[in-house]
Amino acid sequence: MKRIIYLITFLVTISAPLAANEVVVTAGADYQISIPKDWVVIPRDVLDQYEIAVQNATGQNQTYEYGYQSSSAVNWFEHPYALVQVKRNGRVPEGQLKQYKKIEGGFKKGIEKLESTAGGLMSNSTMGETLYEKKRQILWSTLSMDVSNVGRVKGIIAIKLAEFGIVQFMGYGKEDDFASYEPVYRDMAHSLTLNPNDTYKPRITDNAPTIFGVNLGQTAIAAIIGGLIGGVFSLFRVFSKRKS
């Protein structure tokens, strides 16, 4: 019995510093997320400027509802930073995720189309293996690309299913030090909590042929394009200002 008490005490002791190093942030009515205590929320006007830069540079109309960044970075959109897209395009049946391997082929076409319109900002883009975490209804993937004037950039993408569509979390870093950021990004994505009414609820019809809901392939490819563009932070430098 004493050993059990000691074990519980030890677990509480080591978990306390972790909780103390995080802060819960509410993203409007969309979700809540835990971010490191030394991170900050990217202001809405900064995200607006980035979206304009994306449109001008690539012709892509991408919306980034939320962003988070380490306070140690001097300017906005310097690593490490993370972006979130909230897509209320309709519910994706979970049964489609059993066939997610089939959508990976569509990533290549989406990437090629994006690179052809990006004006040389990005090249040699690749996607990693796609995995589905059923417990949290999250589709995971990784990306890697050469960014003009920056070098090789890596990212992790977590597509979380919701009753209204998806919430896509994306974290980025330069290839050389991305490994140190990845655990932070995974913890942030895992902490993302939806409102009860929006939390994904599996249904019997989810395993039926794709008659109900939104096509996962189209949703995922659009999400991947948004994830790739979010990593091309060099195009934002003309607007970047020192953080206050």
C-alpha positions in Angstrom: 0.0 0.0 0.0 2.8 2.4 0.9 4.5 1.7 -2.5 1.2 2.7 -4.2 1.0 5.9 -2.2 4.7 6.7 -3.0 4.1 6.1 -6.7 1.0 8.4 -6.8 2.9 11.1 -4.9 5.8 10.8 -7.4 3.5 11.1 -10.4 1.8 14.2 -8.9 5.2 15.7 -8.2 6.6 15.3 -11.7 3.4 16.4 -13.4 3.0 19.6 -11.4 5.9 21.4 -13.2 4.4 20.5 -16.5 1.1 22.0 -15.7 2.8 25.1 -14.3 4.6 25.6 -17.6 1.4 25.7 -19.6 -1.5 28.1 -20.0 -5.0 27.3 -21.4 -6.1 29.7 -24.1 -9.7 30.0 -25.3 -10.0 30.5 -29.1 -13.3 32.2 -29.3 -16.2 29.8 -29.5 -14.1 27.3 -31.5 -11.9 25.5 -29.0 -9.5 25.6 -26.0 -5.8 24.8 -26.2 -2.9 24.6 -23.8 0.3 26.4 -25.0 3.7 26.8 -23.3 3.7 29.5 -20.7 6.4 31.4 -22.6 4.4 31.5 -25.8 2.0 34.2 -27.0 -1.1 34.4 -29.2 -0.3 35.9 -32.7 -2.5 39.0 -33.0 -5.4 39.0 -35.5 -4.1 41.9 -37.5 -0.8 40.1 -38.0 -2.6 37.0 -39.3 -4.7 39.3 -41.6 -1.5 40.7 -43.1 -0.1 37.2 -43.6 -3.3 36.1 -45.4 -3.0 39.0 -47.8 0.7 38.1 -48.4 -0.3 34.5 -49.2 -2.9 35.7 -51.6 -0.6 38.1 -53.4 2.3 35.6 -53.6 0.6 32.3 -54.4 -2.9 33.2 -55.6 -4.2 31.0 -52.8 -7.0 32.2 -50.5 -6.1 30.7 -47.2 -7.6 31.7 -43.8 -5.7 31.2 -40.6 -8.0 31.8 -37.6 -5.4 31.5 -34.9 -1.7 31.4 -34.3 0.8 30.9 -31.5 4.5 31.7 -31.2 7.3 31.5 -28.8 7.9 34.8 -27.0 11.7 34.3 -27.5 11.3 35.0 -31.3 12.1 38.6 -32.2 9.7 39.0 -35.1 6.3 37.5 -35.9 6.4 34.2 -37.9 9.9 33.3 -36.8 10.2 29.7 -35.5 8.8 28.2 -33.5 5.2 29.1 -34.4 2.0 27.3 -35.0 -1.1 28.1 -37.0 -4.7 26.8 -36.8 -7.4 26.6 -39.4 -11.0 26.1 -38.5 -13.0 24.7 -41.4 -16.8 24.6 -41.0 -17.4 22.7 -44.2 -19.4 19.9 -42.9 -18.9 16.7 -40.9 -16.5 14.0 -42.3 -17.6 10.4 -41.7 -15.1 8.6 -39.6 -15.4 5.5 -41.7 -13.6 7.2 -44.5 -10.5 7.3 -42.3 -10.1 3.6 -42.7 -9.2 4.3 -46.3 -7.0 7.4 -45.7 -4.1 5.7 -47.5 -6.0 6.3 -50.7 -6.0 10.0 -50.3 -2.2 10.2 -50.0 -1.9 10.0 -53.8 -4.0 13.1 -54.1 -1.4 15.0 -52.0 1.2 14.9 -54.8 -1.2 16.5 -57.3 -2.1 19.2 -54.8 1.5 19.9 -54.0 2.5 20.1 -57.6 -0.3 22.6 -58.3 0.7 24.7 -55.4 4.4 24.8 -56.3 3.6 25.9 -59.8 1.7 29.0 -58.5 4.0 29.9 -55.6 6.5 31.8 -57.7 9.6 29.9 -56.5 8.8 30.5 -52.9 8.8 26.7 -52.2 10.0 23.6 -53.9 10.8 19.9 -53.3 7.8 19.6 -51.0 7.1 16.1 -49.6 4.5 14.6 -47.3 5.3 12.0 -44.6 3.2 9.0 -43.6 -0.4 9.6 -42.7 -1.7 8.1 -39.5 -5.0 8.2 -37.7 -5.3 8.4 -34.0 -8.8 7.0 -33.3 -8.9 7.9 -29.6 -8.7 11.6 -30.3 -10.1 11.5 -33.9 -6.9 13.1 -35.2 -5.3 12.5 -38.6 -1.6 13.1 -38.4 0.9 13.9 -41.2 4.2 15.7 -41.6 5.6 17.9 -44.4 9.0 19.0 -45.6 9.9 21.7 -48.2 12.6 24.0 -49.4 11.6 27.6 -48.7 13.3 30.5 -50.6 15.9 32.4 -48.5 15.3 30.1 -45.5 16.3 26.5 -46.3 14.6 23.2 -45.5 11.5 23.6 -43.3 9.6 20.8 -41.6 6.1 20.8 -40.2 3.6 18.6 -38.4 -0.2 18.6 -39.2 -3.0 17.4 -36.9 -6.4 17.3 -38.5 -8.9 17.0 -35.7 -12.5 15.9 -36.7 -15.4 18.0 -35.4 -19.1 17.8 -35.8 -18.9 21.0 -38.0 -15.9 19.9 -40.1 -12.2 20.0 -39.0 -9.8 21.9 -36.8 -6.3 21.8 -38.3 -3.3 22.4 -36.2 0.1 23.1 -37.9 3.5 23.6 -36.2 6.7 24.5 -38.1 10.5 24.7 -37.7 13.7 24.6 -39.6 14.9 21.1 -40.4 18.0 21.3 -38.1 16.0 22.0 -34.9 12.5 20.8 -35.7 13.0 17.7 -33.5 13.0 19.9 -30.4 9.7 21.5 -31.4 7.8 18.4 -32.4 6.9 17.2 -28.9 5.6 20.6 -28.0 3.4 20.7 -31.1 2.1 17.2 -30.4 1.2 18.2 -26.9 -0.6 21.3 -28.1 -2.6 19.4 -30.7 -3.5 16.8 -28.1 -4.7 19.5 -25.7 -7.1 21.0 -28.2 -10.6 20.6 -26.8 -13.8 21.4 -28.6 -17.1 22.6 -27.1 -19.3 19.6 -26.2 -21.7 20.3 -29.0 -18.9 20.4 -31.5 -17.0 17.3 -30.2 -16.9 14.6 -32.8 -19.4 11.8 -32.2 -19.1 8.6 -34.2 -22.3 7.4 -35.9 -23.5 4.1 -37.4 -23.7 5.7 -40.8 -20.0 6.5 -40.7 -19.1 3.1 -42.1 -21.6 3.3 -44.9 -20.6 4.2 -48.5 -19.8 7.9 -49.0 -23.3 9.2 -49.2 -23.5 11.2 -46.1 -21.1 13.9 -45.0 -18.1 15.5 -46.7 -15.5 13.7 -48.8 -12.3 13.3 -46.7 -10.0 13.3 -49.7 -11.0 16.8 -50.8 -11.0 18.1 -47.3 -7.5 16.6 -46.5 -5.9 17.9 -49.8 -7.3 21.4 -49.1 -5.9 21.1 -45.6 -2.5 20.0 -46.7 -2.2 23.0 -49.1 -3.1 25.3 -46.2 -0.4 23.6 -44.1 2.3 23.9 -46.8 1.6 27.6 -47.3 1.6 28.2 -43.6 5.3 27.2 -43.6 6.3 29.7 -46.2 6.9 32.4 -43.6 9.6 34.1 -45.7 7.0 35.8 -47.8 5.7 37.6 -44.7 9.0 39.2 -43.8 8.2 42.4 -45.7 5.3 42.9 -43.2 7.1 41.5 -40.2 7.5 43.8 -37.2 9.2 43.4 -33.9 6.9 42.0 -31.3 6.0 44.2 -28.4 
